[in-house]
Structures are given as structure tokens and as C-alpha cells.
């Protein structure tokens, strides 16, 4: 099964997605015991499912309560979600038996959405190094991206959870007159901390034409809130990087694939449209009602449900508590569902939390 998924990722055939998704579902039903119990409780076995949209989706919170991994596969890698108020023991664990699949999807979709012109920029990273957080899927992904798509080894500007502001300022000053584009990539709250410091000191940069910014993760309570348009304006004022060269990444530890804003891609295609998150060819996303988990019509708010073939070794179908709306060729993330609002997800989670 792993080889079939690798082949599809290398050369996607749109018409094959549904067929392959059903085969992955059967594979996971047979080998992932907690997932099999979940499917049986909800009356959805491979004999009862005849389309990929019917594959039972587990709430992402279930990764904190069960070992959702298929048996008989290599050990691979285990990535942990960020800490919760319940303690380290309640952190979600995502087993990735074949990290080469994770690496392939990370490189392919990043190249498509962020570097469609083939640019090989220098990577300046506002996230911890992999050596500092070896079980972070984000840190692993950034290391792969920098090593394979960058002009040189990635330069990291977070140490011990703190932004190395002055070293980053010095590096940006060195880069400004070179004319060589750079790619700033990291967690959103770290960008905000750096930007706030620059504003306080009256510091601005004008990075070379072609430079790009990729931010991810939001502020998660670690910094002051800021709208997406406000952040794009701050990127322009601080770094001289226009909005069309900024792509927000949306992903999660429990899912191997990522989504990116289509702004950079639209710019190089000469298209002007509102930005939306694009899925790679091996992922499908649906929006469902927060209460009933039934599909909602286009233009209505709903919870994002993802079907990711790259999750072949764990669970293909994931139900999130992220609220979104369909836009353009993808979707826009509007935020997180409030406690009572995510009633459907809470009911699903009861299958694992007992």
C-alpha cells in the first residue's frame, strides 16, 4: 500500500483518487485496531462504504487518546503535537511509518505554491532547529525544505524558544544590498515578536526583489492578535515584501500534507483573485456542519474535514475543529470552533476518550 501511495504522489491521476482512498481505508481498517473499532461503532466498514466521502473521519484530538498507527509497517518517525494544558502525556502522537512519503509531499506542494518560478532562495528560519525539537513535524519539514530547495543550509534565528532579534537584523542588513532573494519562514507569533521589536526601534528593511515569506501556526495566545491583512501590511512595512509574495501555511502534526495560500502562484500566473488555501492533488477537503457533521453548501461556514492519502500509515480521514469556508479553488480558514459549537466533534471523540 505504501508503494502505491508513493507512486500516486509522484504522478497524481485525479480520476484515481477515489479508488485509491477506498483501498487505503480498507488497509487501515484491517491494520489499525483503534480506528477499526471507531468505524464499527459508527457502522462504517469497508463493505458499507462505497465512496471516499463516506470514509469515517476521526477527530484530530483522538491522536491524544489512541495509538492510531497501522500494524506490520516500519517504525519510521513519531511526531508530537504542541503541549496542552493536560500535560506532556496528553500530547498527540502521529506515527509516520514511511517518512519518505512525508518528505515527498512537503517538498512537492511547497515547490508548487511558494517557488513556482524555480527560485532557490536562502532560507532564514524563525522556528527552532530540528536538533532542538526533534519530534516537531514543522521543524522536520523546514529542514527538508531548506536542504532540498534552498541556496545554502537554513539559518535558524530561534534559540531556546526566543527570537534572536539582533542576529537576524544584522543578517537582513547584510542581505539587503546583495540583490539575492531570501525566504523567511517560521511561526507567525515569532514574526510578530520580531516585527514589534523593529517597530519600537524604527527599524525597516527592503529585502531584494523576489524574496518571499511563509508563516504558519498563528499566534496561539503567544502574541497580540492581528488580522491577516494587518499581518500582510506589517510584512510589507518591516521587510519590504509585498502581499503577493507571502504565503500562509496551514497544517497539523496529525496530517502529513500541508496547504498554502495561492497568492504566489496566482502572481506568477498573472491572476488577480482573493487568496485561498490550496490542497495538493493527493488531498481532498470537505466542509461539514459543526453540530451534525453533515456536508454544508458552498459559501456556508463549516468544519474542515481532510482526506489525505499521505496519511497511509495512520488515518486517512481527519475531522478538525477548524472553521472554514470554500473560496476560489480551495478554502479560507476562519478560526477554531468554540466549545459548544464543535458538538459533533465532541461526540466523535467519545469513541476514543473512554
N, C-alpha and C positions, 0 to 999 in steps of 0.2 A: 504493500500500500504506500509506503514512504516513497518508493521509486516512481510510482505513478503520479503522485503529487509533485515531486521534483520535476518530472517531465512536463506537467501541465504549467507549472510556474515558469519554466524556461521557454515554453512555446504555447501560450494560452489559446485554446479554441473555445470561443464563447458558447457555442452550442453544446459543449461537453460539460459545462459547469454542473448542471443539474444532475446528470448521470453520475459524475464523479462524487458529488456531495452525498448522494444516496449510498454510494459504495463506502465512503468514509464513515458515514453514520452507522452502517451495518458493522464495519470493522470496530468502531468504538463501542457499540452496543455489546459486542461479543467479548471485548477485552478490558473494558473499563467498568468494573463492578459497581462503584457508586453511581455512575451515570446510567448503567442498565437498570438499577433499582428505581432511579428517578423516572426513567422512561416508562417502566412498567406501572408505577404508581399513577402516572398520568395517561395510561392507556395508549402509548405511542411506541410500538415495537416496529422493527423493520417491515413486518408483514402488514402493519396498519398505516404505514406512511408511504405515499406514492408520489410525493413531490418535495423538493428541497425546502419549500416554505413551511412544510409541516414538521420538519425535524425539531424535536424538543430542544428548547434553548434553556440553559441553566443560568441562574443569576450569577454575575461575576463574584458576588460575595461568597458563593459556595466554595471558592478556592481557599477560603479561610477555615472551612469546616471539613473538607474531604480531600483525599489524595486523588485528584482527577487525572489519572495517567493510565495509558493502555499497557497491559502486561505483555511480556515477551519482546520488548524493544530495548535498545541500548539505554544505559543510564543517562547519557547526554548531559544536559545542564539543568539546574534548578534556579529559577529567578524568584525573588521575593518582592511582594508589594511593599510600598512605604509603610512605616509603622502606624499603628492605630492606637486609640485610647484604651483598647483592650490589652495592649502589651504585645511584646515581640512574638509570643507564642500564637497570637491570633493573626499574624501576617499571612497573607495569601501566598501559596506556593504554586508556581507554574512549572511543571516538568516539561522540558523540551528534549525528547529523546534524540532528535537529529538537529543539532544547532546549524548545520549547513543549510537547512531549509529556512530557518530564521534569518540567517545571513543573506541568502539569496533574495528573499522578499524585501529585506531592508534596503539593500543596495539598488535593486531594480526600481522600486517605486520612488525612492529619493532621487535617483538619477532622472526619472521621468518628470517629476514635479518640480524639482529645485534646480537641476542642472540640465535642462533640455537642450542647451546650446553646447554641451560638451565641455564646459568650463571646468578646470581643475584648480580651484582656489586653495589658498592656505586656510586651514581650519583653526579658528580661535574659539575655545570652548568655555562656556560658562556653566559647567556641570562638573561634578567630581570625576577624577580619573578612575578607570576601571580597577586599578590596583587598590584604590581607596574603598570602592564599593563593588566588589567582585560579583555580587548577586543581584546587581541592578541591571535590568534589561535595557534601560535607557543608556547607561554607561557603556554596556557592551555594544549596543547599536552604534553609538557615536564613535567608538574606537574602530569598528569595522568601516564606517563611512569615511573617516579621516584617512585610514590606512590605504583604502582602495580608490578613493575619489579625490583625495587632497594632493596638493603640490608638495607637501612635506608632512612630517609627523605632526599630529594635532598638538596645539599648545593649550594647556589647561590653566584656567585662571580661578579655580575654586580649590581651596585647601582647608580641610577640617570644617567644612560647611560654610566658610566665609569667602566672600568675593575678594580676590587680590586686586583691589581697585588701582593702586598706583602702578604696579607692573603692567596691568592691561592698558592704562593710559599711556605709559611710555611706549608700549608696543604699537598702539594705534598711531602715535605721533611719528614713529619710525616708518610706518606703512603709508601714511598719507601722501608723501611726495613720490612714492615709487611707481604709482600707476598700476600696480598689480592688485587685482581684485582679491578680497578676502571673504570668507564666510564665517559669520558669527553664529554660533549655535549653542543653545543651552536652555535652561529652565527660565520661565517667564519671570518669576519672582527675583531671580538673580539679576536679570536685565534691569528690572525696576530699581533695585538697590543701587546698581551702578549708575543708572540714569539720574536718580535722585542726588547722588553724590556729585555728579558732574554739574547738575543744575545749581546746586548750592555753591559750587566754586566757579560758576560761569565758564565751564569748560565745554567746548564743542569740537567735533571732528568732521572732516569731509573725506570719507573713505573713497578710494578710487572707483571710477565708473565700472559697473558690473558686479560690485560687491553685493552680497546677499545676507539676509538674516533669517534664521529659523528658530522659533521659540516654541516651548512646549510646557504643558503642565499647569498653566495658570498660576495664580498667586497662592491658592490653598491656605489662606489665612496667614501667610508669612509676610505679606506686604500689603500696602494700601490697595484697595480695588481700583481698577481702571478699565474703561470700556475698550473694545478692540480698536475703534477709531482713535481713541486717545493714545493708545499704545503705538499705533502706526505713526501718529503725529510726533510722538516722543522719539521714535526711531529716526525719523527724518531730522528732527531738530538736533539730536545728540550725535548721530553718526553720519548724517547726510545720505542715508539710504532711503529711496522712495518706496512708497507702499507696494508698488508692483513687483518689488524685489524682496518682499517679506512674505514668508510662508509659515503659518502656524501649523504645528504637528499635533494630531490627535491620536493617541494610542493608549494602551494599557498593558500592564505586566501580563495579564491573563490572555493576551492575544498577540500572536507573532507578527501580524501585519499592522501597518500604520496608514493613516490618512493625512493628506496635506492640502492646504489651500491651493486653489488652482490659479492664483494671481500671477505667479512667474510664468507658468505655462501659457496663460492667456496673453500675457505681454509678448511673448515670442511668437505667438500665432496671430498677433495683431487683432485680438478680440477684446472688446470692452464689455464687461458684464460684472454683476455682483459676484464676490468671491463665494466659493462653496468648497466643502471638503470632498476630495476625490478618493474613491476606493480603487485599489489595484484590481486587475482582471480576475484574480482568484478569490475575491471577497464580494459578497452581496450584503446590502443593508436594508432593513425594513423598519418602519416606524409603527409602533403599536400603542394602544391606549394604556395609560399608567394604571388604570383600575382593572380593566377587563383583559388586557394584553391582546385584544383583537386588533387587526390592522386598521390604521386610520387613513383617511383620504389625503391625497396630495394637497399641501397647503395647510394641513392641520398639525398642531403640535403633537408629539408623541415620544415615547421612549425608544432609543436606538437599540435595535437587535441586529447583531452581526453574525454572518456565516462565513467563516474563514477556513479555507482548505489548508492553509499553512499550519493550523492547529490540529493536524492529523494525529499527533501523538497524545492529545489530551481530550478536548471537547471542541467540536466544530462550531456549534451554535451557542452564542453568548447573549444573554439578556442583560443590558445595562440599566442603570438608573439615570443615564444622561438624557436630557430632554433636547430634542432637535426638531427641525422642520426641513422638508425637502426643498432644495433650491438648485437651480441650474442642473448640472449633471451629477450632483451629489446632495449634500445636506449641510445645514448650519447647526452648530451646537449652541444651544441657548442657556445651558446650565445644568444643575443637578435637580432631580425631583425632590420635593420636600418629603418629610417622613410619611405623612398620611397620603400624600399624592402617589407614592410608589406602592400602593396596596398590593397590586398584582405581583410585584417582585417579592414582597414580604411573604406572600402565600407560597410562592415557589421555593423560597429559601427554607421554609419549614421542613421540606423533604430532606435537607442536609443537616439542619441545626439540632435535630433531636438527639 
